[in-house]
Amino acid sequence: MPRPVKYPEFANLPPKEKHAAQKKRWFDNQKQDPNEAENIRNRNRENKRRSRARQLLQKQQDTSGSPTADEQPPTKRRRVAKSDTTGPSHSAGPSDPSADAGLSSHATGPSRSAGPSDQPPNAGLSNIPDVTTSTPRIIGQSNVAHDSIPIDPVLLDQHKAESRRYVGVSVTTKTHSTRDACVMTELPSPNDPICPSLSSTSTYIDAVLPVDNDLASHMLGSEVPIESETVRWSDGSITVVPCIWKDGVNLCQDDANTVKNFATLPESCPGSEYVEHVHFRDWRSKPAELRELITATLRKNKAIVIREIETPEQATLDVDYLEDHYGVSPYMRVVIHDVEERTKDYSNPYKTGTVEQFIRDIHDPSKIQCVLDIPSAQGGLPQFLNILDHGIVMGWNQTTNDCPVGDQVHPDNFTIRGWSLFHHGGFLTYPHHDSDGSATFAKVKIGMKKWLLFWPKDGNMLTRTALLKLAELLTDYKNNQEEIVSTWHIEVVTLRSGDFLVQPPGQFHAVYTPVKTLADGGHALNFEWLHLTELSRYLDIYKGKSFTNQVHEHSLETLQRMVVNLPRINRRIKIYSRPLIALCAMVLQARKYVAAGVNKKKSMDTNSTKRAVDISKAIIKYFWKDFDSAMNKYRKVGTNQTDPGDLISREALKSCLESFTQL
């Protein structure tokens, strides 16, 4: 049977005409969807903007003494240009040794290749590569590569003896990877030896991004006071600092000073000891491997940022967008965090209002506000990452037959799985960690966030008491700034539209939102990082109200149901010794883990409590004899508090819990 033709009416056309007709038909079909039509228009506008930037850069090159068009090979040629002699020309193919250097040395004079490989890494503006032939690159940046790179830079190092046809790509013999300067989400830290210094790249970036680099000018006088100061961050971006101008005074000058200090801190780079950097393009076809990478990264107490996990949106944060894309009514009642109120009483910055009022006040220069924790179905993990949330997927979804759901279930068990955040430009969230021991993920939909991550410089060998004292410094950044900088390692992760960040439980972080922003996020519990959940909840026992900006009380029943799931747990889940002890401890000593400032209930029992306690006792007895022995091993002096320990044998766990599998 002949294979059916998708467009039979084009079957008899010549190949070129057939392709053009099919392309036009496809576009016509796409434009029938209003959302897709808007996306196409937005992409076209972005392409035109980038084209103008390339033309500007080319014009600057031409006026700064760069080679003329007559001296350069055609822009789309991929081989080395002919030399001035009458001898045969040579292309930079596999057999051409000169291709490694990006130059041809044949005959009497050098020839030029059309690409960045013949430019020195720290060249000034006049030596910027011709962006009409290849996207500009900064060496030593992310392992993120854009679509114009024909092969992965890491593979280039592994196969450097093979074809060298790609002279339009800058290649080094080290595994330093490249970054598209046009995205400008991650510029190098001056303290990172892999990354070039900011002074050598700032002019270059300004030339490539004349618009995106300046995030402040369009806001002055319309969204923020005209008197607002601006600051340049270590990635080269320029933002406003917080400002509410009244009677000739900035009411939030302390916030402004803090943001100025944050702007001096290094941008997180690929190769960071604390943050894993990947691009979703490289993992799109490998969801299982990406889930494993995220789990392994958080298990080691590291954060991970995934660039462009979804297509960046060119949209405006307004009531129409929220109604159309989130179903959020403009009349919805919300609790608004107001910066002016915070300057009067730090512990009570709240006002009541509606979504419509909040959106309208974006254009009131006298107000800086945010709305936190809007429950949102869109705010959950992307579908292919959903099974990372073991609390929901295994704790709740798979235990209701063993332990039916009772009448009194805390709504936070489900509402915090996904939420949305609305922020005015200029809002600063001071250092804190998220409560109740969950990992946090965040995805920027519209706007930008400067996400600052904090780790103790003394590493993970600190005792709990020492960690508690260091964490207390973060509760008063203004007065402890010098000591914080000397005792904490801090990196800035710039999140733009489409970027996705996951941070482990207990991760101290601060966030500055320089422009109006909509972000989605949520919290998750996972069997592999429960030792970090326990450590985070331990800190909240003493300083819960100081360490977190939102208090949740939901996790106990979710933890109990995770224990209930253990006799029937998914075969692919890895169980480590320290997370397992931590889980049992949080169930057996539930009252000890109630955060400061939260009322302790007379009874904390639920339908899952008895079975969870029995299973926890059986595990402790089987693997560690008694609870005290297990806790001595767990909190042994000199133990890395973030180490997950050894893998637990699944056969041993099955044998231990066999009596709980009876139907």
C-alpha positions in Angstrom: 0.0 0.0 0.0 1.6 3.4 -1.0 2.5 5.7 1.9 -0.2 8.5 2.3 0.9 12.0 1.3 0.2 14.7 3.8 -0.5 17.4 1.1 -1.6 15.5 -2.0 -2.4 18.7 -3.8 1.4 19.6 -3.8 2.6 16.2 -5.0 3.3 17.2 -8.6 5.1 20.5 -7.8 8.8 20.8 -8.3 10.8 20.2 -5.0 11.5 23.9 -4.2 7.9 25.1 -5.0 6.5 22.1 -3.1 8.6 22.9 0.0 7.5 26.6 -0.1 3.9 25.6 -0.5 4.1 23.2 2.4 5.8 25.8 4.6 3.1 28.4 3.8 0.3 25.9 4.6 2.0 25.0 7.9 2.2 28.7 8.9 -1.4 29.3 7.9 -2.5 26.4 10.1 -0.4 27.7 13.1 -1.8 31.2 12.8 -5.3 29.9 13.3 -4.4 29.5 17.0 -4.4 33.0 18.5 -1.8 32.1 21.1 0.5 30.5 18.5 0.0 33.5 16.2 1.1 35.8 19.0 4.1 33.6 19.7 5.1 33.8 16.0 4.8 37.6 16.0 6.9 37.8 19.2 9.6 35.6 17.7 9.6 37.7 14.5 10.0 40.9 16.6 12.9 39.3 18.6 14.6 38.2 15.4 14.4 41.7 14.0 15.8 43.1 17.2 18.7 40.7 17.1 19.2 41.5 13.4 19.4 45.2 14.2 22.0 44.4 17.0 24.1 42.5 14.5 23.9 45.3 12.0 25.0 47.8 14.7 27.9 45.6 15.7 29.0 45.2 12.1 28.8 49.0 11.6 31.0 49.5 14.7 33.5 46.9 13.4 33.6 48.7 10.0 34.3 52.0 11.6 36.9 50.7 14.0 39.4 49.5 11.4 38.3 45.9 11.0 38.9 44.2 7.6 36.7 45.5 4.8 34.2 43.3 3.0 36.6 43.0 0.1 39.2 41.4 2.4 36.8 38.9 4.0 35.5 35.7 2.5 31.7 35.4 1.8 29.7 35.4 5.0 28.2 32.0 4.6 31.3 30.1 3.5 32.6 27.5 5.9 36.0 27.0 4.4 39.2 29.0 4.7 39.5 31.7 2.1 42.0 31.5 -0.7 45.4 33.0 -0.2 46.8 35.8 -2.4 48.9 33.4 -4.5 48.0 31.6 -7.6 48.4 28.2 -5.9 45.5 25.9 -5.1 43.1 26.8 -2.4 42.7 24.8 0.8 39.6 24.1 2.8 39.7 23.5 6.6 38.7 19.9 6.4 39.8 16.9 8.3 43.1 16.7 6.5 44.0 20.4 7.0 46.2 20.8 10.1 45.8 24.6 9.9 42.1 24.2 10.8 43.0 23.8 14.5 44.2 27.3 14.6 41.4 28.7 12.5 44.0 30.2 10.0 45.5 29.1 6.7 49.3 29.6 6.4 49.6 28.5 2.8 51.8 30.4 0.3 52.9 34.0 1.0 50.3 35.5 3.3 47.7 34.5 5.9 44.1 34.1 5.0 41.2 34.7 7.3 38.4 32.3 8.3 34.9 33.7 8.7 34.4 33.1 12.5 35.5 33.8 16.0 38.2 31.2 16.1 40.8 33.6 14.8 40.1 36.2 17.5 41.9 36.4 20.9 39.6 35.6 23.8 40.1 39.1 25.4 39.9 41.1 22.2 38.4 44.6 22.5 35.4 45.8 20.6 37.3 46.1 17.3 38.2 42.4 17.4 34.7 41.1 18.0 33.9 38.2 15.6 31.6 38.9 12.7 28.2 38.1 14.1 26.8 37.6 10.6 28.7 34.4 10.3 28.4 33.0 13.8 26.8 33.9 17.2 29.2 35.8 19.5 30.8 33.6 22.2 32.5 34.2 25.5 35.0 31.5 26.3 35.0 29.9 29.7 31.2 30.3 30.3 28.4 27.9 30.3 28.1 24.4 28.9 25.0 26.0 27.4 25.3 26.2 23.6 22.8 27.7 21.2 21.4 26.2 18.1 24.0 27.7 15.8 26.7 25.5 17.3 26.8 22.4 15.1 28.2 20.0 17.8 28.5 20.0 21.6 31.7 21.8 22.7 32.4 18.9 25.1 32.3 16.4 22.2 34.7 18.7 20.4 37.3 17.9 23.0 36.6 14.2 22.9 36.9 14.0 19.1 39.4 16.7 18.3 41.2 14.4 16.0 38.1 14.2 13.8 36.6 16.7 11.4 37.6 20.3 11.8 35.0 21.7 9.4 33.4 24.0 11.9 35.8 26.9 11.7 32.9 29.3 12.6 33.0 27.9 16.2 35.7 28.9 18.6 37.3 25.7 19.9 39.8 25.1 22.6 41.6 22.0 23.6 40.4 22.3 27.1 36.9 21.5 28.2 36.0 25.1 28.7 32.6 25.6 27.1 30.9 28.5 25.5 28.0 30.9 26.1 25.8 32.9 23.8 26.4 36.5 24.8 23.1 37.6 23.4 21.3 35.7 26.2 23.4 37.3 28.9 22.0 35.3 31.8 25.4 34.3 33.1 28.5 36.4 32.9 31.7 35.5 34.6 32.7 36.3 38.2 35.9 38.3 38.5 37.0 35.7 41.0 36.5 32.7 38.7 39.7 31.9 36.9 37.8 30.1 34.1 35.8 33.2 33.2 37.2 36.3 31.5 37.3 39.4 33.5 34.3 41.7 33.4 36.4 44.6 32.2 37.3 42.7 29.1 33.7 41.8 28.2 31.6 44.7 29.3 32.1 46.8 26.2 31.4 43.7 24.1 28.2 42.9 25.9 26.9 46.5 25.7 27.5 46.4 21.9 25.6 43.2 21.5 22.7 44.0 23.8 22.0 47.7 23.6 18.4 47.1 24.9 18.3 44.1 27.3 21.4 45.2 29.2 19.6 48.3 30.5 16.7 47.1 32.7 16.2 50.5 34.4 15.6 53.3 31.9 12.1 52.3 30.9 11.0 52.2 34.5 12.2 55.6 35.7 9.3 57.9 36.3 6.6 55.4 35.3 7.1 52.4 37.6 9.7 53.8 40.0 10.5 57.3 41.1 12.6 59.4 38.7 15.0 59.8 41.6 15.8 56.1 41.8 19.4 55.1 41.7 20.7 52.4 39.3 23.4 49.8 39.8 25.4 47.6 37.4 25.6 43.9 38.5 28.5 41.6 38.0 26.8 40.1 34.9 26.8 43.6 33.3 23.0 44.2 33.6 21.8 47.6 34.9 18.8 47.7 37.3 17.1 50.2 39.6 17.6 49.8 43.3 14.6 49.9 45.7 13.2 53.4 46.1 10.1 55.0 47.6 10.7 58.7 47.4 8.8 60.9 49.9 9.8 64.4 51.1 13.2 64.2 49.5 14.1 60.9 51.2 14.2 57.2 50.0 12.2 55.4 52.6 13.8 52.1 51.7 17.4 53.2 51.7 18.5 50.2 53.7 17.0 48.0 50.9 18.9 50.1 48.3 22.2 49.7 50.1 21.7 45.9 50.4 21.0 45.6 46.7 24.1 47.7 45.9 26.1 45.2 47.9 24.4 42.2 46.2 25.3 43.7 42.8 29.0 43.4 43.7 28.8 39.6 44.3 29.9 37.2 41.6 27.5 35.7 39.1 27.3 31.9 39.3 29.2 30.3 36.4 29.2 26.8 35.0 31.8 24.8 36.9 30.6 26.3 40.2 31.1 24.0 43.2 27.6 24.8 44.4 25.4 25.3 41.4 24.9 22.9 38.4 24.3 24.7 35.2 22.6 23.0 32.2 20.5 24.0 29.2 17.2 22.2 28.6 18.0 21.8 24.9 20.7 19.2 25.8 18.3 17.2 27.9 15.0 17.5 26.1 15.1 14.0 24.8 16.4 12.5 28.1 13.8 13.3 30.8 14.8 10.3 32.9 18.5 11.3 32.9 17.5 14.9 33.7 15.5 13.7 36.7 18.4 11.7 37.9 20.7 14.7 37.5 18.4 16.9 39.6 18.0 14.3 42.3 21.7 13.6 42.5 22.5 17.4 42.6 20.1 18.2 45.4 21.1 15.1 47.3 24.6 16.6 47.6 23.1 20.0 48.8 23.7 21.7 45.5 21.3 23.8 43.4 20.6 23.4 39.7 19.6 25.9 37.1 18.1 24.8 33.8 18.1 27.4 31.1 15.1 27.8 28.9 13.1 24.9 30.2 10.3 26.5 28.3 10.2 29.0 25.5 10.7 32.6 26.9 7.6 34.6 26.8 7.3 38.1 25.3 4.3 39.0 27.3 3.0 41.8 29.7 2.0 41.1 33.3 -1.5 42.5 33.4 -5.0 41.3 34.4 -5.8 40.1 30.9 -2.7 37.8 30.9 -3.6 36.4 34.4 -7.2 35.8 33.4 -6.3 34.2 30.0 -3.4 32.0 31.1 -4.0 31.4 34.8 -7.7 31.9 35.3 -7.0 34.4 38.1 -9.8 36.8 38.5 -8.8 40.5 38.9 -11.2 40.6 41.9 -9.5 37.8 43.8 -8.6 38.8 47.3 -4.9 38.6 48.1 -2.5 39.4 50.9 0.0 42.0 49.6 3.5 42.4 51.0 4.1 46.2 51.0 7.7 47.6 51.3 6.6 50.9 52.8 4.7 49.0 55.5 7.8 46.8 56.0 9.9 50.0 56.8 7.4 50.7 59.6 7.2 47.2 61.0 9.4 44.5 59.5 7.3 41.7 61.1 4.0 43.0 59.7 4.3 44.2 56.1 0.9 43.0 55.0 -2.1 44.7 53.4 -5.3 43.3 52.0 -6.2 44.0 48.4 -7.2 42.5 45.1 -5.2 41.3 42.1 -6.5 44.2 40.1 -5.3 46.7 42.7 -1.9 45.0 42.8 -1.5 45.2 39.0 -2.7 48.8 38.8 -0.1 49.8 41.5 2.7 48.4 39.3 2.6 51.9 37.6 2.5 53.8 40.9 6.1 54.9 41.6 5.3 55.3 45.3 4.6 51.5 45.8 6.7 48.4 45.8 4.7 45.3 46.5 4.5 41.5 46.0 1.9 38.7 46.3 3.2 35.3 47.5 1.8 31.8 47.3 -1.1 32.2 44.9 -2.2 28.5 44.6 -1.7 27.6 40.9 -2.0 24.4 38.9 0.5 25.9 36.4 3.0 26.5 39.2 3.8 22.8 39.8 6.7 20.9 38.4 6.8 20.4 34.6 5.0 17.2 33.8 8.1 15.2 32.9 9.6 16.2 36.4 6.4 15.5 38.4 7.6 12.2 39.8 10.4 14.0 41.7 7.8 15.0 44.2 7.7 11.8 46.2 5.5 13.3 48.9 2.6 13.6 46.5 3.4 10.8 44.0 4.3 8.1 46.5 3.2 9.5 49.9 -0.4 10.5 49.0 -1.2 8.9 45.7 -0.1 5.4 46.7 -1.1 5.0 50.3 -4.8 5.8 50.5 -5.8 2.1 50.4 -3.4 1.3 53.3 -4.4 4.4 55.2 -7.7 6.1 54.0 -7.6 9.9 54.0 -9.1 11.4 57.2 -11.4 14.3 57.7 -8.7 16.8 58.8 -6.0 17.1 56.2 -4.0 20.3 56.1 -4.5 22.1 52.8 -0.8 22.9 52.5 -0.2 19.3 51.7 -1.6 20.1 48.2 -1.7 23.9 47.8 2.1 24.4 48.1 2.8 21.9 45.4 2.4 24.7 42.9 2.1 28.5 43.4 2.7 31.7 41.6 4.4 34.9 42.7 3.7 38.4 41.5 6.3 41.2 42.1 6.6 44.8 41.4 10.0 45.9 40.1 12.4 46.9 42.9 11.2 44.3 45.5 13.9 42.8 47.7 13.4 39.6 49.7 16.1 39.3 52.4 18.0 36.1 53.1 15.9 33.3 54.5 15.2 29.6 53.8 11.8 28.0 53.0 10.0 26.4 55.9 9.1 22.9 56.7 12.0 21.2 54.9 10.9 21.1 51.3 13.0 21.6 48.2 12.0 24.7 46.3 11.7 25.1 42.5 11.0 28.4 40.6 10.5 29.2 37.0 10.3 32.8 35.7 7.4 33.3 33.2 7.6 37.1 32.7 10.5 39.4 33.9 13.6 38.5 35.8 15.0 37.6 39.2 18.4 37.9 40.8 18.5 34.8 43.0 21.3 34.8 45.6 22.4 31.5 47.1 24.3 31.2 50.4 26.6 28.4 51.7 28.8 28.4 54.8 32.5 28.9 53.8 33.6 26.4 56.3 31.8 23.7 54.4 29.4 21.0 55.5 31.4 19.8 58.5 30.0 22.4 60.8 28.2 21.2 63.9 24.5 22.0 64.1 25.1 24.6 66.8 27.7 26.4 64.6 25.4 26.3 61.6 22.6 27.8 63.7 24.9 30.7 64.8 26.0 31.4 61.2 22.4 31.4 60.0 21.4 33.9 62.7 23.8 36.4 61.0 21.6 36.3 57.9 18.5 37.6 59.8 20.2 41.1 60.0 22.0 41.6 56.8 22.3 45.3 57.2 24.3 45.1 60.5 26.1 41.9 59.8 27.1 42.5 56.2 30.9 42.3 56.6 30.7 39.1 58.8 28.3 37.5 56.4 30.5 38.1 53.4 33.5 36.7 55.3 31.7 33.5 56.5 29.3 32.7 53.7 30.0 31.9 50.1 27.4 33.8 47.9 26.6 33.5 44.2 24.0 35.3 42.1 21.9 33.3 39.6 20.1 35.5 37.1 16.8 33.9 36.1 15.1 35.2 32.9 11.9 34.1 31.3 11.9 30.4 30.7 14.7 29.6 33.2 14.1 27.1 36.0 15.9 26.8 39.4 15.7 24.0 41.9 17.3 24.4 45.3 17.7 21.8 48.1 15.8 21.9 51.4 17.2 24.5 53.8 19.0 26.5 51.1 19.4 30.1 52.4 18.7 32.5 49.6 17.8 36.1 48.9 15.9 37.4 45.8 15.9 40.7 44.1 13.2 41.4 41.5 14.4 44.3 39.4 11.4 44.4 37.0 7.8 43.5 37.3 7.8 39.7 37.3 5.5 36.6 37.3 7.2 33.4 38.5 5.8 29.9 39.1 7.2 27.5 41.7 6.5 25.0 44.3 7.9 22.7 47.0 8.6 19.0 46.9 9.8 16.2 49.3 12.0 13.4 48.0 13.3 10.2 49.6 16.9 11.0 48.5 17.2 14.4 50.2 15.3 13.9 53.5 18.5 14.4 55.5 18.4 18.0 54.3 14.7 18.2 55.2 15.5 17.1 58.7 18.3 19.6 59.1 16.2 22.5 57.8 13.3 21.6 60.2 15.8 21.4 63.0 16.9 25.0 62.4 13.3 26.1 62.4 12.7 24.6 65.9 14.8 27.4 67.3 14.5 30.3 64.8 11.5 29.4 62.6 10.0 32.9 62.6 13.3 34.5 61.8 14.6 32.1 59.2 11.6 31.9 56.8 9.3 34.4 55.1 6.3 32.0 54.9 5.4 29.4 57.6 3.8 26.1 56.5 2.6 23.4 58.8 1.8 20.6 56.4 4.7 18.2 56.2 4.1 15.8 59.0 1.3 13.8 57.4 3.1 13.8 54.1 6.2 12.4 55.8 4.1 9.8 57.6 2.6 8.7 54.3 6.1 8.5 52.7 6.9 6.0 55.5 3.7 4.1 54.9 4.8 3.8 51.2 8.2 2.2 52.0 7.0 -1.5 52.1 5.6 -1.1 48.6 8.0 1.6 47.2 8.9 1.9 43.6 11.9 -0.3 42.7 13.8 2.5 41.0 13.9 4.8 44.1 17.2 4.9 45.9 17.2 4.8 49.6 20.2 6.2 51.5 21.0 5.6 55.2 20.9 9.2 56.5 17.7 10.2 54.7 16.1 7.0 56.0 17.1 7.7 59.6 16.0 11.3 59.2 12.6 10.3 58.0 12.0 7.8 60.9 13.2 10.5 63.4 10.8 13.1 62.1 7.9 10.6 62.4 8.9 9.1 65.8 9.7 12.5 67.4 7.1 14.6 65.5 6.5 17.1 68.3 10.2 18.0 68.5 10.1 19.3 64.9 7.4 21.9 65.3 8.8 25.2 64.2 9.1 28.2 66.5 6.0 30.4 66.3 3.7 27.5 65.4 1.1 26.4 67.9 1.7 22.8 69.0 -1.5 20.8 68.8 -2.6 18.6 71.7 -2.9 15.7 69.3 -0.9 15.4 66.1 -2.3 12.0 65.2 -3.8 11.3 61.8 -5.1 8.2 60.0 -1.5 7.4 58.9 0.2 8.0 62.2 0.0 4.5 63.8 1.1 2.6 60.7 3.9 5.1 60.0 5.2 4.8 63.6 5.2 1.0 63.5 7.1 0.9 60.2 9.6 3.4 61.5 10.3 1.4 64.6 10.8 -1.8 62.6 13.3 0.0 60.3 15.3 1.4 63.2 15.4 -2.0 65.0 16.4 -3.9 61.9 19.2 -1.7 60.7 20.5 0.1 63.8 19.1 -1.9 66.8 17.6 1.1 68.6 16.7 4.8 68.1 19.7 6.1 70.2 22.2 4.1 68.1 20.6 5.4 64.9 20.8 9.0 66.0 24.3 8.7 67.3 25.3 7.5 63.8 23.3 10.2 62.1 24.7 13.1 64.2 28.2 11.8 64.8 30.7 14.6 65.4 32.7 15.2 62.3 30.0 13.8 60.0 29.2 15.8 56.9 25.7 17.0 57.7 24.7 17.0 54.0 26.1 13.6 53.1 23.3 11.1 52.3 25.4 8.2 53.5 25.4 4.6 52.1 22.8 3.0 49.9 20.4 0.8 51.8 20.0 -2.7 50.3 16.5 -3.0 48.8 16.5 -6.7 49.5 17.3 -5.9 53.2 14.5 -3.3 53.3 12.1 -5.7 51.7 12.9 -8.4 54.3 12.6 -5.9 57.1 9.1 -4.7 56.0 7.7 -7.9 54.7 5.1 -8.2 57.4 3.6 -4.8 56.3 2.9 -6.0 52.8 0.2 -8.5 53.7 -3.1 -7.7 51.9 
